[in-house]
């Protein structure tokens, strides 16, 4: 287990996502844990991206 997965596991054990328990997080593989974190945060920077290349009306 690497540092990143250890940090994520501790974070999600303390505050599991809706519908999950701390035990679910403990039993997840590192790969599943990283996937879950990615999908929970994939839209976090979405607002920042529109100003760069986004949609403009003139």
N, CA, C and O atoms as a Maestro MAE file, in Angstrom:
{
 s_m_m2io_version
 :::
 2.0.0
}

f_m_ct {
 s_m_title
 :::
 protein
 m_atom[232] {
  # First column is atom index #
  i_m_mmod_type
  r_m_x_coord
  r_m_y_coord
  r_m_z_coord
  i_m_residue_number
  s_m_chain_name
  s_m_pdb_residue_name
  s_m_pdb_atom_name
  i_m_atomic_number
  :::
  1 25 0.857 -1.183 0.000 1 A "UNK " " N  " 7
  2 3 0.000 0.000 0.000 1 A "UNK " " CA " 6
  3 2 0.898 1.239 0.000 1 A "UNK " " C  " 6
  4 15 1.869 1.308 0.753 1 A "UNK " " O  " 8
  5 25 0.571 2.207 -0.840 2 A "UNK " " N  " 7
  6 3 1.390 3.416 -0.860 2 A "UNK " " CA " 6
  7 2 0.774 4.511 0.008 2 A "UNK " " C  " 6
  8 15 -0.330 4.361 0.532 2 A "UNK " " O  " 8
  9 25 1.498 5.598 0.147 3 A "UNK " " N  " 7
  10 3 1.048 6.700 1.012 3 A "UNK " " CA " 6
  11 2 -0.307 7.257 0.606 3 A "UNK " " C  " 6
  12 15 -1.153 7.537 1.456 3 A "UNK " " O  " 8
  13 25 -0.508 7.415 -0.700 4 A "UNK " " N  " 7
  14 3 -1.766 8.008 -1.188 4 A "UNK " " CA " 6
  15 2 -2.969 7.147 -0.783 4 A "UNK " " C  " 6
  16 15 -3.976 7.670 -0.305 4 A "UNK " " O  " 8
  17 25 -2.861 5.846 -0.973 5 A "UNK " " N  " 7
  18 3 -3.993 4.984 -0.617 5 A "UNK " " CA " 6
  19 2 -4.184 4.915 0.888 5 A "UNK " " C  " 6
  20 15 -5.316 4.812 1.360 5 A "UNK " " O  " 8
  21 25 -3.105 4.968 1.647 6 A "UNK " " N  " 7
  22 3 -3.230 4.980 3.106 6 A "UNK " " CA " 6
  23 2 -3.971 6.230 3.571 6 A "UNK " " C  " 6
  24 15 -4.843 6.157 4.437 6 A "UNK " " O  " 8
  25 25 -3.619 7.379 2.991 7 A "UNK " " N  " 7
  26 3 -4.283 8.642 3.351 7 A "UNK " " CA " 6
  27 2 -5.764 8.597 2.977 7 A "UNK " " C  " 6
  28 15 -6.622 8.985 3.770 7 A "UNK " " O  " 8
  29 25 -6.055 8.125 1.774 8 A "UNK " " N  " 7
  30 3 -7.450 8.049 1.333 8 A "UNK " " CA " 6
  31 2 -8.257 7.093 2.207 8 A "UNK " " C  " 6
  32 15 -9.391 7.388 2.584 8 A "UNK " " O  " 8
  33 25 -7.668 5.960 2.522 9 A "UNK " " N  " 7
  34 3 -8.381 4.980 3.342 9 A "UNK " " CA " 6
  35 2 -8.726 5.579 4.705 9 A "UNK " " C  " 6
  36 15 -9.853 5.423 5.176 9 A "UNK " " O  " 8
  37 25 -7.772 6.261 5.345 10 A "UNK " " N  " 7
  38 3 -8.031 6.903 6.643 10 A "UNK " " CA " 6
  39 2 -9.124 7.962 6.512 10 A "UNK " " C  " 6
  40 15 -10.018 8.055 7.353 10 A "UNK " " O  " 8
  41 25 -9.040 8.759 5.446 11 A "UNK " " N  " 7
  42 3 -10.028 9.822 5.215 11 A "UNK " " CA " 6
  43 2 -11.435 9.237 5.082 11 A "UNK " " C  " 6
  44 15 -12.371 9.720 5.718 11 A "UNK " " O  " 8
  45 25 -11.583 8.201 4.258 12 A "UNK " " N  " 7
  46 3 -12.904 7.640 4.007 12 A "UNK " " CA " 6
  47 2 -13.399 6.744 5.137 12 A "UNK " " C  " 6
  48 15 -14.607 6.562 5.284 12 A "UNK " " O  " 8
  49 25 -12.501 6.184 5.934 13 A "UNK " " N  " 7
  50 3 -12.938 5.428 7.117 13 A "UNK " " CA " 6
  51 2 -13.550 6.385 8.130 13 A "UNK " " C  " 6
  52 15 -14.549 6.061 8.771 13 A "UNK " " O  " 8
  53 25 -12.953 7.564 8.275 14 A "UNK " " N  " 7
  54 3 -13.471 8.562 9.216 14 A "UNK " " CA " 6
  55 2 -14.773 9.183 8.726 14 A "UNK " " C  " 6
  56 15 -15.631 9.549 9.529 14 A "UNK " " O  " 8
  57 25 -14.919 9.302 7.414 15 A "UNK " " N  " 7
  58 3 -16.110 9.927 6.839 15 A "UNK " " CA " 6
  59 2 -16.487 9.187 5.554 15 A "UNK " " C  " 6
  60 15 -16.207 9.675 4.459 15 A "UNK " " O  " 8
  61 25 -17.120 8.010 5.674 16 A "UNK " " N  " 7
  62 3 -17.443 7.211 4.486 16 A "UNK " " CA " 6
  63 2 -18.453 7.918 3.575 16 A "UNK " " C  " 6
  64 15 -19.327 8.640 4.055 16 A "UNK " " O  " 8
  65 25 -18.332 7.710 2.278 17 A "UNK " " N  " 7
  66 3 -19.324 8.263 1.347 17 A "UNK " " CA " 6
  67 2 -20.709 7.684 1.641 17 A "UNK " " C  " 6
  68 15 -20.833 6.611 2.231 17 A "UNK " " O  " 8
  69 25 -21.725 8.397 1.229 18 A "UNK " " N  " 7
  70 3 -23.101 7.957 1.448 18 A "UNK " " CA " 6
  71 2 -23.305 6.546 0.906 18 A "UNK " " C  " 6
  72 15 -22.897 6.231 -0.212 18 A "UNK " " O  " 8
  73 25 -23.933 5.717 1.706 19 A "UNK " " N  " 7
  74 3 -24.229 4.357 1.301 19 A "UNK " " CA " 6
  75 2 -23.123 3.364 1.621 19 A "UNK " " C  " 6
  76 15 -23.261 2.172 1.343 19 A "UNK " " O  " 8
  77 25 -22.030 3.839 2.200 20 A "UNK " " N  " 7
  78 3 -20.917 2.950 2.543 20 A "UNK " " CA " 6
  79 2 -20.637 3.039 4.033 20 A "UNK " " C  " 6
  80 15 -21.036 3.994 4.700 20 A "UNK " " O  " 8
  81 25 -19.945 2.032 4.542 21 A "UNK " " N  " 7
  82 3 -19.544 2.035 5.949 21 A "UNK " " CA " 6
  83 2 -18.016 2.046 6.025 21 A "UNK " " C  " 6
  84 15 -17.328 1.797 5.035 21 A "UNK " " O  " 8
  85 25 -17.508 2.336 7.212 22 A "UNK " " N  " 7
  86 3 -16.061 2.312 7.423 22 A "UNK " " CA " 6
  87 2 -15.519 0.916 7.123 22 A "UNK " " C  " 6
  88 15 -14.412 0.779 6.603 22 A "UNK " " O  " 8
  89 25 -16.285 -0.108 7.445 23 A "UNK " " N  " 7
  90 3 -15.852 -1.481 7.169 23 A "UNK " " CA " 6
  91 2 -15.753 -1.744 5.672 23 A "UNK " " C  " 6
  92 15 -14.850 -2.451 5.225 23 A "UNK " " O  " 8
  93 25 -16.678 -1.180 4.889 24 A "UNK " " N  " 7
  94 3 -16.598 -1.303 3.426 24 A "UNK " " CA " 6
  95 2 -15.272 -0.728 2.921 24 A "UNK " " C  " 6
  96 15 -14.614 -1.321 2.066 24 A "UNK " " O  " 8
  97 25 -14.893 0.418 3.453 25 A "UNK " " N  " 7
  98 3 -13.658 1.084 3.034 25 A "UNK " " CA " 6
  99 2 -12.448 0.242 3.434 25 A "UNK " " C  " 6
  100 15 -11.512 0.092 2.650 25 A "UNK " " O  " 8
  101 25 -12.462 -0.300 4.635 26 A "UNK " " N  " 7
  102 3 -11.349 -1.141 5.100 26 A "UNK " " CA " 6
  103 2 -11.118 -2.336 4.184 26 A "UNK " " C  " 6
  104 15 -9.980 -2.756 3.971 26 A "UNK " " O  " 8
  105 25 -12.205 -2.881 3.646 27 A "UNK " " N  " 7
  106 3 -12.118 -4.094 2.830 27 A "UNK " " CA " 6
  107 2 -11.916 -3.836 1.341 27 A "UNK " " C  " 6
  108 15 -11.800 -4.787 0.568 27 A "UNK " " O  " 8
  109 25 -11.871 -2.579 0.924 28 A "UNK " " N  " 7
  110 3 -11.685 -2.259 -0.486 28 A "UNK " " CA " 6
  111 2 -10.233 -2.485 -0.903 28 A "UNK " " C  " 6
  112 15 -9.309 -2.280 -0.116 28 A "UNK " " O  " 8
  113 25 -10.048 -2.906 -2.142 29 A "UNK " " N  " 7
  114 3 -8.692 -3.001 -2.681 29 A "UNK " " CA " 6
  115 2 -8.169 -1.578 -2.913 29 A "UNK " " C  " 6
  116 15 -8.951 -0.631 -2.998 29 A "UNK " " O  " 8
  117 25 -6.871 -1.437 -3.013 30 A "UNK " " N  " 7
  118 3 -6.285 -0.126 -3.280 30 A "UNK " " CA " 6
  119 2 -6.816 0.444 -4.587 30 A "UNK " " C  " 6
  120 15 -7.117 1.634 -4.680 30 A "UNK " " O  " 8
  121 25 -6.928 -0.406 -5.583 31 A "UNK " " N  " 7
  122 3 -7.419 0.023 -6.893 31 A "UNK " " CA " 6
  123 2 -8.853 0.541 -6.805 31 A "UNK " " C  " 6
  124 15 -9.170 1.584 -7.377 31 A "UNK " " O  " 8
  125 25 -9.713 -0.173 -6.099 32 A "UNK " " N  " 7
  126 3 -11.103 0.261 -5.932 32 A "UNK " " CA " 6
  127 2 -11.184 1.579 -5.162 32 A "UNK " " C  " 6
  128 15 -12.004 2.444 -5.471 32 A "UNK " " O  " 8
  129 25 -10.332 1.715 -4.171 33 A "UNK " " N  " 7
  130 3 -10.310 2.941 -3.369 33 A "UNK " " CA " 6
  131 2 -9.912 4.146 -4.231 33 A "UNK " " C  " 6
  132 15 -10.536 5.205 -4.151 33 A "UNK " " O  " 8
  133 25 -8.890 3.983 -5.040 34 A "UNK " " N  " 7
  134 3 -8.460 5.063 -5.932 34 A "UNK " " CA " 6
  135 2 -9.532 5.394 -6.964 34 A "UNK " " C  " 6
  136 15 -9.768 6.563 -7.266 34 A "UNK " " O  " 8
  137 25 -10.182 4.362 -7.504 35 A "UNK " " N  " 7
  138 3 -11.275 4.581 -8.458 35 A "UNK " " CA " 6
  139 2 -12.418 5.349 -7.816 35 A "UNK " " C  " 6
  140 15 -12.948 6.291 -8.406 35 A "UNK " " O  " 8
  141 25 -12.799 4.952 -6.613 36 A "UNK " " N  " 7
  142 3 -13.887 5.627 -5.909 36 A "UNK " " CA " 6
  143 2 -13.545 7.095 -5.690 36 A "UNK " " C  " 6
  144 15 -14.378 7.969 -5.932 36 A "UNK " " O  " 8
  145 25 -12.330 7.372 -5.234 37 A "UNK " " N  " 7
  146 3 -11.912 8.748 -4.991 37 A "UNK " " CA " 6
  147 2 -11.957 9.554 -6.282 37 A "UNK " " C  " 6
  148 15 -12.418 10.696 -6.282 37 A "UNK " " O  " 8
  149 25 -11.486 8.978 -7.373 38 A "UNK " " N  " 7
  150 3 -11.510 9.673 -8.663 38 A "UNK " " CA " 6
  151 2 -12.940 10.049 -9.054 38 A "UNK " " C  " 6
  152 15 -13.208 11.195 -9.414 38 A "UNK " " O  " 8
  153 25 -13.848 9.090 -8.984 39 A "UNK " " N  " 7
  154 3 -15.222 9.351 -9.397 39 A "UNK " " CA " 6
  155 2 -15.963 10.294 -8.455 39 A "UNK " " C  " 6
  156 15 -16.875 11.000 -8.883 39 A "UNK " " O  " 8
  157 25 -15.589 10.314 -7.192 40 A "UNK " " N  " 7
  158 3 -16.211 11.256 -6.260 40 A "UNK " " CA " 6
  159 2 -15.755 12.692 -6.508 40 A "UNK " " C  " 6
  160 15 -16.444 13.640 -6.130 40 A "UNK " " O  " 8
  161 25 -14.586 12.849 -7.147 41 A "UNK " " N  " 7
  162 3 -14.023 14.190 -7.316 41 A "UNK " " CA " 6
  163 2 -13.746 14.578 -8.761 41 A "UNK " " C  " 6
  164 15 -13.068 15.577 -9.001 41 A "UNK " " O  " 8
  165 25 -14.250 13.821 -9.731 42 A "UNK " " N  " 7
  166 3 -13.921 14.102 -11.116 42 A "UNK " " CA " 6
  167 2 -14.472 15.444 -11.611 42 A "UNK " " C  " 6
  168 15 -13.913 16.017 -12.547 42 A "UNK " " O  " 8
  169 25 -15.532 15.953 -11.022 43 A "UNK " " N  " 7
  170 3 -16.120 17.219 -11.466 43 A "UNK " " CA " 6
  171 2 -15.718 18.408 -10.611 43 A "UNK " " C  " 6
  172 15 -16.229 19.508 -10.816 43 A "UNK " " O  " 8
  173 25 -14.816 18.217 -9.657 44 A "UNK " " N  " 7
  174 3 -14.436 19.297 -8.748 44 A "UNK " " CA " 6
  175 2 -13.878 20.521 -9.455 44 A "UNK " " C  " 6
  176 15 -14.150 21.644 -9.031 44 A "UNK " " O  " 8
  177 25 -13.106 20.340 -10.516 45 A "UNK " " N  " 7
  178 3 -12.484 21.459 -11.216 45 A "UNK " " CA " 6
  179 2 -13.250 21.865 -12.459 45 A "UNK " " C  " 6
  180 15 -12.743 22.646 -13.264 45 A "UNK " " O  " 8
  181 25 -14.438 21.363 -12.632 46 A "UNK " " N  " 7
  182 3 -15.204 21.610 -13.843 46 A "UNK " " CA " 6
  183 2 -15.435 23.095 -14.087 46 A "UNK " " C  " 6
  184 15 -15.302 23.552 -15.223 46 A "UNK " " O  " 8
  185 25 -15.775 23.860 -13.059 47 A "UNK " " N  " 7
  186 3 -16.051 25.285 -13.232 47 A "UNK " " CA " 6
  187 2 -14.830 26.039 -13.730 47 A "UNK " " C  " 6
  188 15 -14.969 26.975 -14.517 47 A "UNK " " O  " 8
  189 25 -13.645 25.659 -13.296 48 A "UNK " " N  " 7
  190 3 -12.426 26.333 -13.714 48 A "UNK " " CA " 6
  191 2 -12.131 26.116 -15.191 48 A "UNK " " C  " 6
  192 15 -11.518 26.974 -15.826 48 A "UNK " " O  " 8
  193 25 -12.549 25.002 -15.743 49 A "UNK " " N  " 7
  194 3 -12.208 24.657 -17.119 49 A "UNK " " CA " 6
  195 2 -12.986 25.466 -18.149 49 A "UNK " " C  " 6
  196 15 -12.489 25.645 -19.260 49 A "UNK " " O  " 8
  197 25 -14.166 25.957 -17.840 50 A "UNK " " N  " 7
  198 3 -14.969 26.644 -18.834 50 A "UNK " " CA " 6
  199 2 -14.355 27.959 -19.288 50 A "UNK " " C  " 6
  200 15 -14.498 28.330 -20.453 50 A "UNK " " O  " 8
  201 25 -13.681 28.664 -18.407 51 A "UNK " " N  " 7
  202 3 -13.112 29.944 -18.766 51 A "UNK " " CA " 6
  203 2 -11.934 29.855 -19.709 51 A "UNK " " C  " 6
  204 15 -11.616 30.832 -20.387 51 A "UNK " " O  " 8
  205 25 -11.285 28.723 -19.771 52 A "UNK " " N  " 7
  206 3 -10.089 28.588 -20.593 52 A "UNK " " CA " 6
  207 2 -10.412 28.316 -22.049 52 A "UNK " " C  " 6
  208 15 -9.977 29.064 -22.924 52 A "UNK " " O  " 8
  209 25 -11.158 27.272 -22.325 53 A "UNK " " N  " 7
  210 3 -11.438 26.893 -23.702 53 A "UNK " " CA " 6
  211 2 -12.937 26.866 -23.961 53 A "UNK " " C  " 6
  212 15 -13.360 26.579 -25.080 53 A "UNK " " O  " 8
  213 25 -13.722 27.149 -22.980 54 A "UNK " " N  " 7
  214 3 -15.148 26.888 -22.954 54 A "UNK " " CA " 6
  215 2 -15.994 27.510 -24.025 54 A "UNK " " C  " 6
  216 15 -15.528 27.857 -25.110 54 A "UNK " " O  " 8
  217 25 -17.222 27.636 -23.695 55 A "UNK " " N  " 7
  218 3 -18.270 28.081 -24.593 55 A "UNK " " CA " 6
  219 2 -18.434 29.584 -24.485 55 A "UNK " " C  " 6
  220 15 -18.637 30.114 -23.393 55 A "UNK " " O  " 8
  221 25 -18.347 30.266 -25.604 56 A "UNK " " N  " 7
  222 3 -18.481 31.723 -25.595 56 A "UNK " " CA " 6
  223 2 -19.599 32.149 -26.550 56 A "UNK " " C  " 6
  224 15 -19.752 31.590 -27.636 56 A "UNK " " O  " 8
  225 25 -20.370 33.143 -26.128 57 A "UNK " " N  " 7
  226 3 -21.410 33.731 -26.976 57 A "UNK " " CA " 6
  227 2 -21.006 35.165 -27.255 57 A "UNK " " C  " 6
  228 15 -20.790 35.950 -26.332 57 A "UNK " " O  " 8
  229 25 -20.906 35.501 -28.529 58 A "UNK " " N  " 7
  230 3 -20.519 36.881 -28.904 58 A "UNK " " CA " 6
  231 2 -21.684 37.619 -29.470 58 A "UNK " " C  " 6
  232 15 -21.555 38.785 -29.840 58 A "UNK " " O  " 8
  :::
 }
 m_bond[231] {
  # First column is bond index #
  i_m_from
  i_m_to
  i_m_order
  :::
  1 1 2 1
  2 2 3 1
  3 3 4 2
  4 3 5 1
  5 5 6 1
  6 6 7 1
  7 7 8 2
  8 7 9 1
  9 9 10 1
  10 10 11 1
  11 11 12 2
  12 11 13 1
  13 13 14 1
  14 14 15 1
  15 15 16 2
  16 15 17 1
  17 17 18 1
  18 18 19 1
  19 19 20 2
  20 19 21 1
  21 21 22 1
  22 22 23 1
  23 23 24 2
  24 23 25 1
  25 25 26 1
  26 26 27 1
  27 27 28 2
  28 27 29 1
  29 29 30 1
  30 30 31 1
  31 31 32 2
  32 31 33 1
  33 33 34 1
  34 34 35 1
  35 35 36 2
  36 35 37 1
  37 37 38 1
  38 38 39 1
  39 39 40 2
  40 39 41 1
  41 41 42 1
  42 42 43 1
  43 43 44 2
  44 43 45 1
  45 45 46 1
  46 46 47 1
  47 47 48 2
  48 47 49 1
  49 49 50 1
  50 50 51 1
  51 51 52 2
  52 51 53 1
  53 53 54 1
  54 54 55 1
  55 55 56 2
  56 55 57 1
  57 57 58 1
  58 58 59 1
  59 59 60 2
  60 59 61 1
  61 61 62 1
  62 62 63 1
  63 63 64 2
  64 63 65 1
  65 65 66 1
  66 66 67 1
  67 67 68 2
  68 67 69 1
  69 69 70 1
  70 70 71 1
  71 71 72 2
  72 71 73 1
  73 73 74 1
  74 74 75 1
  75 75 76 2
  76 75 77 1
  77 77 78 1
  78 78 79 1
  79 79 80 2
  80 79 81 1
  81 81 82 1
  82 82 83 1
  83 83 84 2
  84 83 85 1
  85 85 86 1
  86 86 87 1
  87 87 88 2
  88 87 89 1
  89 89 90 1
  90 90 91 1
  91 91 92 2
  92 91 93 1
  93 93 94 1
  94 94 95 1
  95 95 96 2
  96 95 97 1
  97 97 98 1
  98 98 99 1
  99 99 100 2
  100 99 101 1
  101 101 102 1
  102 102 103 1
  103 103 104 2
  104 103 105 1
  105 105 106 1
  106 106 107 1
  107 107 108 2
  108 107 109 1
  109 109 110 1
  110 110 111 1
  111 111 112 2
  112 111 113 1
  113 113 114 1
  114 114 115 1
  115 115 116 2
  116 115 117 1
  117 117 118 1
  118 118 119 1
  119 119 120 2
  120 119 121 1
  121 121 122 1
  122 122 123 1
  123 123 124 2
  124 123 125 1
  125 125 126 1
  126 126 127 1
  127 127 128 2
  128 127 129 1
  129 129 130 1
  130 130 131 1
  131 131 132 2
  132 131 133 1
  133 133 134 1
  134 134 135 1
  135 135 136 2
  136 135 137 1
  137 137 138 1
  138 138 139 1
  139 139 140 2
  140 139 141 1
  141 141 142 1
  142 142 143 1
  143 143 144 2
  144 143 145 1
  145 145 146 1
  146 146 147 1
  147 147 148 2
  148 147 149 1
  149 149 150 1
  150 150 151 1
  151 151 152 2
  152 151 153 1
  153 153 154 1
  154 154 155 1
  155 155 156 2
  156 155 157 1
  157 157 158 1
  158 158 159 1
  159 159 160 2
  160 159 161 1
  161 161 162 1
  162 162 163 1
  163 163 164 2
  164 163 165 1
  165 165 166 1
  166 166 167 1
  167 167 168 2
  168 167 169 1
  169 169 170 1
  170 170 171 1
  171 171 172 2
  172 171 173 1
  173 173 174 1
  174 174 175 1
  175 175 176 2
  176 175 177 1
  177 177 178 1
  178 178 179 1
  179 179 180 2
  180 179 181 1
  181 181 182 1
  182 182 183 1
  183 183 184 2
  184 183 185 1
  185 185 186 1
  186 186 187 1
  187 187 188 2
  188 187 189 1
  189 189 190 1
  190 190 191 1
  191 191 192 2
  192 191 193 1
  193 193 194 1
  194 194 195 1
  195 195 196 2
  196 195 197 1
  197 197 198 1
  198 198 199 1
  199 199 200 2
  200 199 201 1
  201 201 202 1
  202 202 203 1
  203 203 204 2
  204 203 205 1
  205 205 206 1
  206 206 207 1
  207 207 208 2
  208 207 209 1
  209 209 210 1
  210 210 211 1
  211 211 212 2
  212 211 213 1
  213 213 214 1
  214 214 215 1
  215 215 216 2
  216 215 217 1
  217 217 218 1
  218 218 219 1
  219 219 220 2
  220 219 221 1
  221 221 222 1
  222 222 223 1
  223 223 224 2
  224 223 225 1
  225 225 226 1
  226 226 227 1
  227 227 228 2
  228 227 229 1
  229 229 230 1
  230 230 231 1
  231 231 232 2
  :::
 }
}
